Amino acid sequence: MTTLTDIEFRPLVVPDSIDSADAADFVEMVRVRNLIYREISGHDDESIAPDELLPHYLPSRYQQRHAWIVVEDGAVIGRIGVDLPHEEGSKVAFWLIELLRANWGRGIGSAAYDLVERVARENGRTVLQSWAEHPAADGPRLSPPTGFGDIPEDHIARFFVRQGYTLEQVERASAFDLTGSFTEVERLLNEAAAASADYRVVQWFAPTPPEFADGYAWMKSRMSTDAPAAALEFDEEAWDAARIAEHDAKYTGSGRTLQVTAAQHIATGALCAFNELVVGKDRTEASHQEDTLVLKEHRGHKLGTLVKCAGLMSWREVAPRSPRIITYNAEENRPMLDINEAIGFAPIAYTGAWKKVLDD
């Protein structure tokens, strides 16, 4: 019989800095987080240093982040998180439960989920959504209603189903080999530049220059409405220069590098497409391609290819020893997948996006 009397869900103390006297729990949480991701994926590309993750846990006017560590006999064995957006009238909560594999099947995840759902209800949230990587495995498969992609019906999937969740979307993780040839990237860049003569490429590193802040903010706001989301629910986010400044500080505050490559409409000066590349202080680690978007009204001019390829070409100088770039795309986002595949991104993993709507 499983007993959880020795399991503690301890609220995570978020220190002012990693050097603070109260930083021990946060540092240990990050160490265990990195171990969990290595267990799932078999690599360290998702690892991050405690001081680089800390800015993402500091208080924000745009969301409330609840976090706990899972403790047994004084040892941290997992973590729990619930994020509550501050958009007016929001009904959405995003959450995670992550445990070291040795502790699966003991009922800890189910008890942790009870905490997640209680916090969501207490804050008036009725749409709960979560993402989880599903490593390749034989056996039965699950497909989302979109019909794009599938995942194995594994331990993680069965957990979500038991809790009343439905698989709404499959995301593909892809990697680009930064140590290989850039000949095709350069060819595609030249082709895209010829097809987008009304646009120019502009680039910057965080913090965003004032002349680009408003345009960047508008494009970031469109990520919540224009990116393929299946039946997942996202609040329409309002971005302005102040929100961009907070966003940028999450990177610059810990020494991470964020490069933004954008397409600017020459006639109006409006920014209309962008791509983000990020690497940590250790530039020998994997890089990450974060948001990429072409505003709907500017699609059809190869701007997605333009900003992705221009970003990659300059990234060789930014992080010449980074071995690869990781990116995520919805399986139904065929236009963006077409671009990635042409550039040379190859699939390495699949993530399930899960959703549950609570009864009122």
Residue pairs with C-beta under 8 A, 6 or more apart in sequence:
2 106
2 107
4 106
4 107
4 108
4 111
6 72
6 73
7 70
7 71
7 72
7 108
7 111
8 70
8 71
8 72
9 68
9 69
9 70
9 71
9 80
9 111
9 112
9 115
10 25
10 68
10 69
10 70
10 71
11 67
11 68
12 25
12 26
12 29
12 57
12 67
12 68
12 69
12 79
13 22
13 23
13 25
13 26
14 26
14 54
14 57
14 58
14 67
15 22
15 23
15 26
15 54
17 23
17 51
17 54
18 26
18 27
18 50
18 51
18 54
23 50
25 69
25 76
26 50
26 54
26 57
27 50
28 69
28 76
29 67
29 69
29 76
29 79
30 48
30 49
30 50
30 53
31 50
31 76
32 69
32 76
32 77
32 78
32 79
32 100
33 48
33 53
33 79
33 98
34 44
34 46
34 47
34 48
35 100
36 78
36 98
36 99
36 100
36 101
37 44
37 46
37 47
38 44
38 47
39 100
39 101
40 133
40 135
41 133
41 135
41 349
42 135
44 285
45 175
45 285
45 286
45 324
45 326
46 326
47 285
48 280
49 254
49 280
49 281
49 282
51 254
51 255
52 254
52 255
52 256
52 280
52 281
53 254
54 254
55 249
55 250
55 251
55 253
55 254
56 250
57 65
57 67
60 246
61 86
61 246
62 85
62 86
62 237
62 243
62 246
63 83
63 84
63 85
63 86
64 83
64 84
64 86
64 123
65 81
65 82
65 83
65 84
66 81
66 82
66 83
66 84
66 119
67 79
67 80
67 81
67 82
68 79
68 80
68 81
68 112
68 115
69 76
69 78
69 79
69 80
70 76
70 77
70 78
70 79
70 80
70 99
70 103
70 108
70 112
71 77
72 103
77 99
77 100
77 102
77 103
77 108
78 97
78 98
78 99
78 100
78 103
78 108
78 112
79 96
79 97
79 98
80 95
80 96
80 97
80 98
80 112
80 115
80 116
81 95
81 96
82 93
82 94
82 95
82 116
82 119
82 120
83 93
83 94
83 95
84 90
84 92
84 93
84 120
84 123
84 125
85 92
85 94
85 235
85 237
87 235
87 236
87 237
87 238
90 125
90 235
91 124
91 125
91 126
91 127
91 233
92 125
92 127
92 128
92 129
92 233
92 234
92 235
93 116
93 119
93 120
93 123
93 125
93 127
93 128
93 129
94 128
94 129
94 130
95 116
95 120
95 128
95 129
95 130
96 130
96 131
97 109
97 112
97 113
97 116
97 130
99 108
99 109
99 112
104 155
105 155
109 159
110 159
110 162
110 163
113 163
116 128
117 128
117 358
120 126
120 128
120 358
121 358
125 358
126 357
126 358
126 360
127 233
127 355
127 356
127 357
127 358
128 165
128 355
128 356
128 357
128 358
129 168
129 232
129 233
129 353
129 354
129 355
129 356
130 160
130 165
130 353
130 354
131 171
131 351
131 352
131 353
131 354
132 156
132 160
132 351
132 352
132 354
133 173
133 349
133 350
133 351
134 151
134 152
134 154
134 156
134 157
134 350
134 351
134 352
135 152
135 154
135 349
136 152
137 152
137 154
138 152
139 152
139 153
140 152
140 153
141 150
141 151
141 152
141 153
142 150
142 151
142 152
142 153
142 157
142 167
142 352
143 149
143 150
143 167
143 170
144 150
144 167
144 168
144 169
144 170
144 230
144 352
144 353
145 166
145 168
145 230
145 231
146 168
146 169
146 170
146 230
146 331
146 332
147 332
148 169
148 170
148 330
148 331
148 332
149 169
149 170
149 171
149 172
149 331
149 332
149 350
150 170
150 350
151 157
151 167
151 170
151 350
151 352
156 352
157 167
157 352
160 167
160 352
160 354
163 356
164 356
165 354
165 355
165 356
166 354
166 355
166 356
167 352
167 353
167 354
168 230
168 231
168 232
168 353
168 354
168 355
169 228
169 229
169 230
169 231
169 232
169 330
169 331
169 332
169 352
169 353
170 330
170 331
170 350
170 351
170 352
170 353
171 328
171 329
171 330
171 331
171 350
171 351
171 352
171 353
172 328
172 329
172 330
172 331
172 337
172 347
172 349
172 350
172 351
173 326
173 327
173 328
173 347
173 348
173 349
173 350
173 351
174 326
174 327
174 328
174 329
174 340
174 345
174 346
174 347
174 348
175 286
175 324
175 325
175 326
175 327
175 345
175 346
175 348
176 289
176 312
176 324
176 325
176 327
176 340
176 343
176 344
176 345
176 346
177 323
177 324
177 344
178 287
178 315
178 316
178 319
178 322
178 323
178 324
178 325
179 323
179 324
180 344
182 312
182 313
182 316
184 342
184 343
184 344
185 309
185 312
185 313
185 343
185 344
186 309
186 313
188 305
188 309
188 342
188 343
189 305
189 306
189 309
189 310
189 313
191 302
191 305
192 302
192 303
192 305
192 306
192 309
193 201
193 306
195 301
195 302
196 263
196 301
196 302
196 303
196 306
198 265
198 266
198 267
198 301
199 263
199 264
199 265
199 266
199 272
199 273
199 298
199 301
199 303
199 306
200 263
200 264
200 266
201 261
201 262
201 263
201 264
201 306
201 307
201 310
202 212
202 261
202 262
202 263
202 264
202 271
203 259
203 260
203 261
203 262
203 310
203 311
203 314
204 212
204 259
204 260
205 257
205 258
205 259
205 260
206 248
206 251
206 252
206 257
206 258
206 260
207 245
207 248
207 249
207 252
208 216
208 244
208 245
208 248
208 260
210 241
212 260
212 262
212 271
213 241
213 244
213 245
214 240
214 241
215 262
215 264
215 270
215 271
216 244
216 260
216 262
216 271
216 274
217 239
217 240
217 241
217 243
217 244
218 239
218 271
219 262
219 271
219 272
219 273
219 274
219 293
219 295
220 237
220 239
220 243
220 244
220 247
220 291
221 236
221 237
221 238
221 239
222 293
222 295
222 296
223 237
223 291
223 293
224 234
224 235
224 236
224 237
225 234
225 236
226 293
226 295
226 296
227 293
227 330
227 333
228 330
228 332
228 333
229 330
230 330
230 332
230 353
231 355
232 353
232 355
233 355
248 258
251 257
251 258
251 278
252 258
254 281
255 280
255 281
256 278
256 279
256 280
256 281
257 278
257 279
257 280
257 283
257 318
257 319
258 276
258 277
258 278
259 276
259 277
259 278
259 311
259 314
259 315
259 318
260 274
260 275
260 276
261 274
261 275
261 277
261 307
261 308
261 310
261 311
261 314
262 271
262 272
262 273
262 274
262 275
262 307
263 271
263 272
263 273
263 274
263 294
263 298
263 303
263 306
263 307
264 270
264 271
264 272
265 271
265 272
265 298
272 294
272 295
272 297
272 298
272 303
273 293
273 294
273 295
273 298
273 303
273 304
273 306
273 307
274 291
274 292
274 293
274 307
275 289
275 291
275 292
275 307
275 308
275 310
275 311
276 289
276 290
276 291
276 292
277 287
277 288
277 289
277 290
277 311
277 312
277 315
277 318
277 325
278 287
278 288
278 289
278 290
279 285
279 287
279 288
279 318
279 319
279 322
283 318
283 319
283 320
283 321
283 322
284 321
284 322
284 323
285 322
286 322
286 323
286 324
286 325
286 326
287 315
287 319
287 322
287 324
287 325
287 326
288 325
288 326
288 327
289 308
289 311
289 325
289 326
289 327
292 304
292 307
292 308
292 327
292 336
294 303
294 304
294 307
299 335
304 335
304 336
304 339
305 339
305 342
305 343
308 339
308 340
308 343
309 343
312 325
312 343
315 322
315 325
325 345
326 348
327 340
327 345
328 351
329 336
329 337
329 340
331 337
331 350
